[in-house]
Amino acid sequence: MCLCAVVAKKSYTFVVKFSKMSFRNFKMVGYVIYGRGSFNQLDEIIAPHRKADAPMIFLVDHFFEGKPLASRVPLKGNDKIIFVDVTYEPKTTYVDSLANQLKEEFGTVSGVIGIGGGSAMDLAKAVSLMMNNPGSSSDYQGWDLVKNPGVYKVGIPTLSGTGAEVSRTTVLTGPTKKLGMNSDFTPFDQIVLDPELTDNAPANQRFYTGMDCYIHCIESLQGTFLNEFSKSYGEKALQLCRDVYVNKDGWDADSDDKLMMASYAGGMSIAYSQVGVAHAVSYGLSYLLGTKHGIGNCIVFDHLEEFYPEGVKEFKLMVEKNNIDIPKNICAGLSDADFDKMIDVSLGMKPLWENALGKDWEKQMNRERLKALYQKL
């Protein structure tokens, strides 16, 4: 539909046409609680969402099995903790197995609470959705394919940087592709941001997930989808990343606080824009080699000077300052068929490439150029 204004001037009339504009109307997280010790309020937060004879299910990163955090989970009645294996990034088969297990054991559940890094939170989102949607989670890999809301779901990060706590996607590796369940039904109903939970994270893992946030910001702020909404969040998240990884010597509680908020703001930035080359390429690595998302982004970003020269320069400074080793030569010895699989996955991430290179991205990023990039990694 076109809106028109008829304007009379002297002896003639002309029509000004205003084309109809389309804006993204995206779903955000329902409720957010932030602060050291806020995890202690989890019991009262989830209490109104409990249903008779339907348990709360806590999907907890297996790193915490036998550790104090697991004993703090507020179990009641027939609630259940499942320590999820996040050695590799979530697969659709694992999501389906967990959802089917819960349906067989309980019929339905009151909610799913994910406690851990990005993989644990993605599993919680996906399992929540599959409790109320038929078929396999692989059927919903794509944009806006999910038809029904999931059960109540809560995200509680114990690592900062992935932005999974605010994302409208849950990234899964399926039989033929690595792609998220991107939908308005995917975001958490509640997130609990407690920086105390990240206190004892391993240094390397903390860096890799922190750089996921940093790379989110660089790709968003330099992308063709940039707008003032994403810019405002991205700039703040970038500032916080620099405070933590460039301007400070050593790690302290303030670093955990800042990185947790950087993760939130970075996730919000890409919610209304997109990521770019590093993420598009790292999806191929993850699909073929099982490379974890954060470290995969670091491996790729280390070689992206032609796309993000200033960002890569600063990234290398942060790597050196924080004494982090970035793996090299992970694609050495791969066959042409292996490269083709990674290229197929990567080129399937069309919105990411368009954000990075514009609408004519396919003229710029062909299979030969992408293969040459993979060969550097």
C-alpha positions in Angstrom: 0.0 0.0 0.0 1.3 3.4 -0.9 0.6 6.6 1.0 0.3 9.7 -1.2 0.3 13.4 -0.5 -1.4 15.7 -3.1 0.3 19.1 -3.1 -1.0 22.1 -5.1 1.4 24.7 -6.1 0.5 27.6 -8.5 -0.9 26.1 -11.7 0.1 22.5 -11.2 -0.4 19.5 -8.9 2.1 16.8 -8.0 1.9 13.7 -5.9 4.6 12.7 -3.3 4.7 9.0 -2.7 5.8 7.6 0.7 6.7 4.0 0.4 5.5 1.7 3.1 8.4 0.8 5.5 8.8 -2.5 7.3 10.5 -2.8 10.7 11.4 -5.9 12.6 9.1 -6.5 15.5 11.1 -8.8 17.6 10.4 -10.7 20.9 12.6 -9.9 23.9 13.2 -11.8 27.1 10.2 -11.5 29.4 11.9 -10.9 32.7 15.5 -10.1 33.8 17.1 -10.2 37.3 20.6 -9.0 37.7 23.0 -8.9 40.7 25.4 -10.9 42.7 23.5 -13.5 44.7 20.4 -13.2 42.5 20.5 -17.0 41.9 19.3 -17.4 45.4 15.9 -16.0 44.4 15.4 -18.7 41.7 12.9 -20.6 43.9 10.6 -17.7 44.4 11.0 -16.6 40.7 9.8 -20.0 39.3 7.2 -20.7 42.0 4.3 -19.0 40.2 5.0 -21.1 37.1 4.8 -24.5 38.8 1.9 -26.7 37.8 0.4 -29.6 39.8 2.3 -32.9 39.2 4.4 -31.2 36.4 8.1 -30.9 37.5 10.6 -28.2 36.8 13.5 -29.6 34.8 17.0 -28.2 35.4 19.4 -28.8 32.5 22.8 -28.1 34.1 26.2 -28.1 32.4 27.9 -31.4 33.4 30.9 -29.3 34.6 28.8 -28.7 37.8 28.0 -32.3 38.6 29.2 -32.9 42.2 30.0 -29.2 42.7 28.4 -26.7 45.1 26.2 -25.0 42.5 24.2 -28.2 41.8 23.3 -28.5 45.5 21.8 -24.9 45.3 19.3 -25.8 42.7 15.8 -25.4 44.3 14.3 -28.9 43.7 10.8 -29.6 44.9 8.5 -32.6 44.5 9.3 -34.5 41.4 11.7 -31.9 39.9 14.7 -33.3 38.1 18.3 -32.2 37.4 19.8 -33.5 34.2 23.5 -32.9 33.8 23.8 -32.2 30.1 26.9 -33.1 28.1 28.1 -30.0 26.4 31.5 -31.4 25.3 30.2 -30.7 21.8 27.7 -28.1 20.7 24.1 -29.2 20.9 22.8 -31.6 18.2 19.2 -32.0 17.2 19.4 -35.7 18.1 20.3 -34.8 21.7 17.5 -32.3 21.9 15.0 -34.8 20.6 16.3 -37.5 23.0 15.9 -35.1 26.0 12.4 -34.0 25.0 11.2 -37.5 24.3 12.6 -38.7 27.7 10.7 -36.0 29.5 7.5 -36.7 27.6 7.7 -40.4 28.4 8.6 -39.9 32.0 6.3 -37.0 32.9 3.9 -36.3 30.0 4.5 -32.6 30.5 6.6 -30.3 32.6 6.2 -26.9 34.2 9.3 -25.5 32.8 12.9 -26.0 31.6 15.8 -24.1 33.3 19.1 -24.0 31.6 22.2 -23.4 33.8 25.6 -23.2 32.2 27.2 -21.7 29.1 25.7 -21.0 25.7 25.3 -24.7 24.9 23.3 -25.5 28.1 21.1 -22.5 27.6 20.5 -23.4 23.9 19.6 -26.9 24.9 17.1 -25.5 27.4 15.4 -23.3 24.8 15.3 -26.1 22.3 13.9 -28.7 24.7 11.3 -26.2 25.9 10.1 -25.7 22.3 10.1 -29.4 21.5 7.8 -30.2 24.5 5.0 -28.4 22.6 6.0 -28.9 18.9 5.7 -32.2 17.0 8.5 -34.0 15.0 12.2 -33.4 15.3 14.0 -30.2 16.3 15.8 -30.5 12.9 12.4 -29.7 11.3 12.6 -26.2 12.8 16.2 -25.2 11.9 15.6 -22.0 10.1 13.7 -18.7 10.5 10.2 -18.6 12.0 9.4 -22.3 11.5 8.4 -23.0 15.1 4.6 -22.9 15.4 3.8 -23.3 19.1 5.2 -21.7 22.2 7.4 -23.9 24.3 6.9 -24.5 28.1 8.2 -21.9 30.5 11.9 -21.5 30.2 14.7 -19.8 32.2 18.3 -19.1 31.2 21.1 -18.8 33.8 24.5 -18.2 32.4 27.6 -19.4 34.2 29.9 -18.0 31.4 29.5 -14.6 29.8 29.8 -13.7 26.2 27.6 -15.9 24.0 24.5 -13.8 24.3 22.5 -17.0 24.3 20.6 -15.6 27.3 18.9 -13.0 25.1 19.0 -14.5 21.7 15.9 -15.5 19.7 17.8 -18.5 18.4 19.1 -21.8 19.7 22.0 -23.0 17.6 21.9 -26.7 16.7 23.8 -29.1 14.6 21.4 -31.2 12.5 21.8 -34.0 10.1 22.6 -31.7 7.2 23.3 -28.3 8.6 24.2 -26.2 11.6 21.4 -23.7 12.0 19.3 -22.2 14.8 15.7 -22.5 15.7 15.1 -18.8 15.1 11.7 -17.7 16.2 9.7 -15.4 18.4 9.0 -18.4 20.6 12.7 -19.1 21.3 13.7 -16.3 23.8 13.7 -17.1 27.5 10.7 -16.1 29.6 13.2 -15.2 32.4 16.9 -14.8 32.8 19.0 -14.7 36.0 22.2 -12.7 35.6 24.4 -13.5 38.6 28.0 -12.6 38.1 29.0 -14.8 41.1 28.3 -17.9 39.0 31.1 -17.0 36.6 33.8 -16.5 39.3 35.6 -19.8 38.8 35.4 -20.1 35.0 38.5 -21.5 33.4 40.6 -18.6 32.0 40.8 -19.9 28.4 37.0 -20.6 28.3 36.3 -17.3 29.8 38.4 -15.6 27.1 36.8 -17.6 24.2 33.2 -16.8 25.2 34.2 -13.2 26.0 35.6 -12.9 22.5 32.3 -14.2 21.1 30.8 -11.1 22.6 33.6 -8.9 21.2 33.1 -10.3 17.7 29.3 -9.9 18.0 30.0 -6.2 18.5 32.5 -5.8 15.7 30.3 -7.6 13.2 27.2 -5.7 14.2 28.7 -2.3 14.3 30.4 -2.7 10.9 27.4 -4.5 9.2 25.1 -3.2 6.6 22.1 -3.9 8.9 23.4 -1.4 11.5 20.8 0.9 13.1 20.7 3.1 16.1 19.1 0.3 18.2 21.8 -2.2 17.6 24.5 0.5 17.6 23.6 1.8 21.1 23.9 -1.7 22.6 26.9 -2.7 20.5 28.9 0.3 21.4 28.3 -0.2 25.1 29.1 -3.9 24.9 32.3 -3.1 23.0 33.3 -0.5 25.7 32.8 -3.1 28.4 34.9 -5.7 26.5 37.7 -3.3 26.2 37.5 -2.4 29.9 37.9 -6.1 30.7 40.4 -7.3 28.1 42.4 -4.2 27.2 42.3 -1.7 30.1 42.6 -4.0 33.1 45.6 -6.0 34.3 44.3 -9.2 35.9 40.8 -10.5 36.6 38.6 -9.5 39.4 34.9 -9.4 40.4 34.4 -6.2 38.5 35.6 -8.0 35.4 32.9 -10.7 35.8 30.2 -8.0 36.4 31.2 -6.0 33.3 31.5 -9.1 31.0 28.1 -10.4 32.0 26.5 -7.1 31.0 28.6 -7.0 27.9 27.2 -10.3 26.9 23.7 -9.1 27.5 24.2 -5.9 25.5 26.1 -7.7 22.7 23.3 -10.1 22.4 20.8 -7.3 22.2 22.9 -5.6 19.5 22.7 -8.5 17.1 19.0 -9.1 18.0 18.1 -6.1 15.8 20.9 -6.5 13.3 23.1 -9.6 12.6 26.6 -11.1 13.0 29.0 -11.5 10.0 31.9 -13.3 8.4 33.5 -14.9 11.5 30.2 -16.5 12.6 29.3 -17.6 9.1 32.7 -19.3 8.7 32.8 -20.8 12.2 29.5 -22.5 11.6 31.3 -24.7 9.0 34.1 -25.5 11.4 31.6 -26.5 14.1 29.5 -28.7 11.7 32.5 -30.6 10.3 35.0 -30.6 13.2 32.8 -30.1 16.2 34.7 -26.9 17.1 33.1 -25.1 20.0 31.5 -21.8 19.0 33.6 -19.4 21.0 37.0 -20.9 20.1 35.8 -21.3 16.5 35.0 -17.6 16.2 38.5 -16.8 17.6 40.2 -19.1 15.1 38.4 -17.5 12.2 38.5 -13.9 13.4 42.3 -14.2 13.7 42.5 -14.3 9.9 39.9 -11.7 8.9 42.0 -8.6 8.5 40.5 -7.9 5.0 37.0 -7.6 6.5 37.6 -6.1 10.0 41.2 -4.7 10.0 40.9 -2.6 13.2 38.9 -5.2 15.1 41.4 -8.0 14.2 44.3 -5.8 15.3 42.7 -5.2 18.7 41.8 -8.9 19.0 45.4 -9.9 18.5 46.4 -7.4 21.2 43.9 -8.9 23.6 45.1 -12.4 22.8 48.7 -11.4 23.6 47.8 -9.4 26.7 45.8 -12.2 28.2 48.3 -15.0 27.2 45.8 -17.0 25.2 46.8 -19.6 22.6 44.6 -19.6 19.4 44.7 -23.0 17.7 46.4 -23.1 14.3 46.2 -25.4 11.3 43.0 -27.1 12.3 42.0 -27.5 8.6 45.3 -29.1 7.6 44.8 -32.4 5.9 41.1 -32.0 5.1 39.8 -33.4 1.8 38.1 -31.4 -0.9 34.9 -33.1 0.2 35.4 -31.8 3.7 35.9 -28.3 2.5 32.8 -28.6 0.4 30.7 -29.5 3.5 32.0 -26.5 5.4 31.5 -24.2 2.5 27.9 -25.4 2.0 27.1 -24.8 5.7 28.7 -21.4 5.7 27.1 -20.1 2.5 23.7 -21.2 3.9 24.0 -18.4 6.4 22.7 -15.8 4.0 21.6 -13.1 6.4 25.1 -13.1 8.0 26.8 -12.7 4.6 24.4 -10.0 3.6 25.0 -8.1 6.8 28.8 -8.3 6.3 29.0 -7.7 2.6 25.7 -6.2 1.4 23.0 -7.5 -0.9 25.4 -8.5 -3.6 27.4 -10.6 -1.2 27.2 -13.7 -3.5 29.3 -11.8 -6.1 32.0 -11.2 -3.5 32.1 -14.4 -1.6 32.3 -17.4 -3.9 33.3 -21.0 -3.1 36.9 -20.5 -4.2 37.4 -17.5 -1.9 35.8 -19.2 1.0 37.9 -22.3 0.5 41.0 -20.2 0.5 39.9 -18.7 3.9 39.3 -22.1 5.4 42.7 -23.3 4.3 44.3 -20.6 6.4 42.7 -21.8 9.6 
